Amino acid sequence: MTHTLKKHRGFEILDDYKDKNISLPVRKTAQSAGYDFEAAADVVLTKQKVVLVPTGLKAFMLPDEVLMIYIRSSIAFKHQIILANGVGVIDADYNGHIMFPILNLGEEDFYIKKGMRVAQGVFQKYLTIDGDIAGVGNNRNGGFGSTGE
């Protein structure tokens, strides 16, 4: 009898990026909570502007999990770079391209090179309230920011 391992949580390279030498996120140490994400392309972070940085990746997880995205502390401190939304939230039903809206608070443009580690993702379980009916009968039908304004 053959058993197939069902994947519960991880990352996949998007079809459009399969031939672009994209690395899957990894934890750098045994006690690291976050998986480091690399930029999938060279990007100029214009001073005082928000720019989307592509990863070429999507994530998958269990229905009661979320992937929280944080800017890497070293890049934030050294270069005054933050996520425009503070913390990114990748829901389990989001099957699109993970991109980071990065705000350059510095006085100079900042250059991100393809392959530079810019953010980290932490998978977490979450709780819902008794009687929660969010999403009953609804399916996500969109990409980045698809649950509305």
C-alpha positions as a Markdown table, in Angstrom:
| # | Residue | x | y | z |
|---|---|---|---|---|
| 1 | Met | 0.0 | 0.0 | 0.0 |
| 2 | Thr | 1.4 | 3.4 | -1.0 |
| 3 | His | 0.9 | 6.4 | 1.2 |
| 4 | Thr | 1.0 | 9.9 | -0.2 |
| 5 | Leu | 2.1 | 12.7 | 2.1 |
| 6 | Lys | -0.5 | 15.5 | 2.1 |
| 7 | Lys | 1.1 | 18.9 | 2.3 |
| 8 | His | -0.3 | 21.1 | 5.0 |
| 9 | Arg | 1.8 | 24.2 | 4.9 |
| 10 | Gly | 4.5 | 25.6 | 2.7 |
| 11 | Phe | 5.4 | 27.7 | -0.3 |
| 12 | Glu | 5.2 | 27.2 | -4.1 |
| 13 | Ile | 6.9 | 29.1 | -6.9 |
| 14 | Leu | 4.3 | 30.7 | -9.3 |
| 15 | Asp | 4.2 | 29.5 | -12.8 |
| 16 | Asp | 5.4 | 32.8 | -14.2 |
| 17 | Tyr | 8.5 | 32.7 | -12.0 |
| 18 | Lys | 9.5 | 29.0 | -12.4 |
| 19 | Asp | 12.4 | 29.8 | -14.8 |
| 20 | Lys | 13.6 | 32.9 | -12.8 |
| 21 | Asn | 15.7 | 31.2 | -10.2 |
| 22 | Ile | 13.4 | 31.9 | -7.2 |
| 23 | Ser | 14.3 | 30.5 | -3.8 |
| 24 | Leu | 11.7 | 29.1 | -1.5 |
| 25 | Pro | 11.7 | 30.8 | 2.0 |
| 26 | Val | 13.7 | 29.1 | 4.7 |
| 27 | Arg | 14.3 | 29.6 | 8.4 |
| 28 | Lys | 18.0 | 30.5 | 9.0 |
| 29 | Thr | 18.3 | 28.9 | 12.4 |
| 30 | Ala | 16.7 | 26.1 | 14.3 |
| 31 | Gln | 14.9 | 28.6 | 16.6 |
| 32 | Ser | 13.9 | 31.1 | 13.9 |
| 33 | Ala | 10.1 | 31.6 | 13.8 |
| 34 | Gly | 10.2 | 33.3 | 10.4 |
| 35 | Tyr | 10.8 | 32.1 | 6.9 |
| 36 | Asp | 12.9 | 34.7 | 5.0 |
| 37 | Phe | 11.5 | 35.9 | 1.8 |
| 38 | Glu | 13.6 | 37.2 | -1.1 |
| 39 | Ala | 12.8 | 39.8 | -3.7 |
| 40 | Ala | 12.0 | 38.1 | -7.0 |
| 41 | Ala | 13.3 | 41.1 | -9.0 |
| 42 | Asp | 15.4 | 44.2 | -8.7 |
| 43 | Val | 13.2 | 47.0 | -7.3 |
| 44 | Val | 13.8 | 50.7 | -6.6 |
| 45 | Leu | 12.1 | 51.9 | -3.4 |
| 46 | Thr | 11.6 | 55.5 | -4.2 |
| 47 | Lys | 12.0 | 57.7 | -1.2 |
| 48 | Gln | 8.7 | 58.5 | 0.6 |
| 49 | Lys | 6.8 | 56.2 | -1.7 |
| 50 | Val | 5.1 | 52.7 | -1.4 |
| 51 | Val | 6.3 | 50.2 | -3.9 |
| 52 | Leu | 5.2 | 46.5 | -4.3 |
| 53 | Val | 8.1 | 44.1 | -4.1 |
| 54 | Pro | 7.3 | 40.7 | -5.8 |
| 55 | Thr | 8.3 | 37.4 | -4.3 |
| 56 | Gly | 7.2 | 35.1 | -7.2 |
| 57 | Leu | 5.6 | 32.9 | -4.5 |
| 58 | Lys | 2.3 | 31.7 | -3.1 |
| 59 | Ala | 1.7 | 30.0 | 0.2 |
| 60 | Phe | -0.6 | 27.2 | 1.3 |
| 61 | Met | -1.7 | 26.3 | 4.9 |
| 62 | Leu | -4.5 | 24.8 | 6.9 |
| 63 | Pro | -7.9 | 26.6 | 7.0 |
| 64 | Asp | -7.4 | 27.8 | 10.6 |
| 65 | Glu | -3.9 | 29.3 | 9.9 |
| 66 | Val | -2.6 | 32.6 | 8.7 |
| 67 | Leu | 0.8 | 33.6 | 7.4 |
| 68 | Met | 1.9 | 36.9 | 9.1 |
| 69 | Ile | 4.5 | 39.0 | 7.1 |
| 70 | Tyr | 7.0 | 41.3 | 8.8 |
| 71 | Ile | 9.8 | 43.3 | 7.4 |
| 72 | Arg | 13.2 | 42.0 | 8.4 |
| 73 | Ser | 14.4 | 44.1 | 11.4 |
| 74 | Ser | 17.9 | 44.7 | 10.0 |
| 75 | Ile | 16.6 | 46.2 | 6.8 |
| 76 | Ala | 14.0 | 48.3 | 8.7 |
| 77 | Phe | 16.6 | 49.7 | 11.1 |
| 78 | Lys | 19.5 | 50.3 | 8.7 |
| 79 | His | 17.4 | 51.7 | 5.8 |
| 80 | Gln | 14.2 | 53.1 | 7.3 |
| 81 | Ile | 12.1 | 50.6 | 5.3 |
| 82 | Ile | 8.7 | 49.4 | 6.6 |
| 83 | Leu | 5.7 | 47.4 | 5.4 |
| 84 | Ala | 3.1 | 50.0 | 4.4 |
| 85 | Asn | 0.4 | 48.0 | 6.2 |
| 86 | Gly | 2.6 | 47.3 | 9.3 |
| 87 | Val | 2.1 | 43.6 | 9.2 |
| 88 | Gly | 1.0 | 41.6 | 6.2 |
| 89 | Val | -1.8 | 39.0 | 6.5 |
| 90 | Ile | -1.9 | 36.1 | 4.1 |
| 91 | Asp | -5.1 | 34.2 | 4.6 |
| 92 | Ala | -5.4 | 30.5 | 4.0 |
| 93 | Asp | -7.8 | 31.0 | 1.0 |
| 94 | Tyr | -5.4 | 33.5 | -0.7 |
| 95 | Asn | -3.9 | 31.6 | -3.6 |
| 96 | Gly | -2.2 | 34.6 | -5.3 |
| 97 | His | 1.2 | 36.2 | -5.6 |
| 98 | Ile | 2.7 | 37.3 | -2.3 |
| 99 | Met | 3.9 | 40.8 | -2.7 |
| 100 | Phe | 5.1 | 43.3 | -0.1 |
| 101 | Pro | 3.9 | 46.9 | -0.1 |
| 102 | Ile | 7.1 | 48.5 | 1.2 |
| 103 | Leu | 7.4 | 52.2 | 2.2 |
| 104 | Asn | 10.7 | 53.9 | 2.1 |
| 105 | Leu | 10.8 | 56.4 | 5.0 |
| 106 | Gly | 14.3 | 57.4 | 4.1 |
| 107 | Glu | 15.6 | 60.5 | 2.3 |
| 108 | Glu | 17.2 | 58.5 | -0.5 |
| 109 | Asp | 16.0 | 55.8 | -2.9 |
| 110 | Phe | 16.8 | 52.3 | -1.7 |
| 111 | Tyr | 17.7 | 49.6 | -4.2 |
| 112 | Ile | 16.6 | 46.0 | -3.6 |
| 113 | Lys | 18.4 | 43.5 | -5.6 |
| 114 | Lys | 16.8 | 40.2 | -6.7 |
| 115 | Gly | 17.5 | 37.6 | -4.1 |
| 116 | Met | 17.8 | 40.1 | -1.2 |
| 117 | Arg | 16.0 | 38.9 | 1.9 |
| 118 | Val | 13.5 | 41.7 | 2.7 |
| 119 | Ala | 10.7 | 40.2 | 4.9 |
| 120 | Gln | 9.9 | 37.1 | 6.9 |
| 121 | Gly | 6.7 | 35.1 | 7.3 |
| 122 | Val | 5.4 | 33.4 | 10.4 |
| 123 | Phe | 2.7 | 30.8 | 10.2 |
| 124 | Gln | 0.2 | 31.0 | 13.1 |
| 125 | Lys | -3.1 | 29.4 | 14.2 |
| 126 | Tyr | -6.0 | 31.7 | 14.9 |
| 127 | Leu | -9.2 | 31.6 | 16.9 |
| 128 | Thr | -12.7 | 32.6 | 15.9 |
| 129 | Ile | -15.7 | 33.7 | 18.1 |
| 130 | Asp | -18.6 | 31.4 | 19.0 |
| 131 | Gly | -21.2 | 31.5 | 16.2 |
| 132 | Asp | -18.8 | 33.0 | 13.7 |
| 133 | Ile | -20.4 | 32.9 | 10.2 |
| 134 | Ala | -17.8 | 34.9 | 8.2 |
| 135 | Gly | -17.4 | 33.6 | 4.7 |
| 136 | Val | -20.3 | 31.2 | 4.9 |
| 137 | Gly | -21.1 | 30.6 | 1.2 |
| 138 | Asn | -18.4 | 33.0 | 0.0 |
| 139 | Asn | -15.2 | 32.2 | -1.8 |
| 140 | Arg | -12.4 | 34.6 | -2.4 |
| 141 | Asn | -12.3 | 35.6 | -6.1 |
| 142 | Gly | -9.4 | 38.0 | -6.5 |
| 143 | Gly | -5.8 | 38.6 | -5.7 |
| 144 | Phe | -3.9 | 41.1 | -3.7 |
| 145 | Gly | -6.2 | 43.0 | -1.4 |
| 146 | Ser | -9.2 | 41.1 | -2.7 |
| 147 | Thr | -11.4 | 41.2 | 0.4 |
| 148 | Gly | -12.2 | 44.8 | -0.1 |
| 149 | Glu | -11.1 | 48.3 | 0.9 |
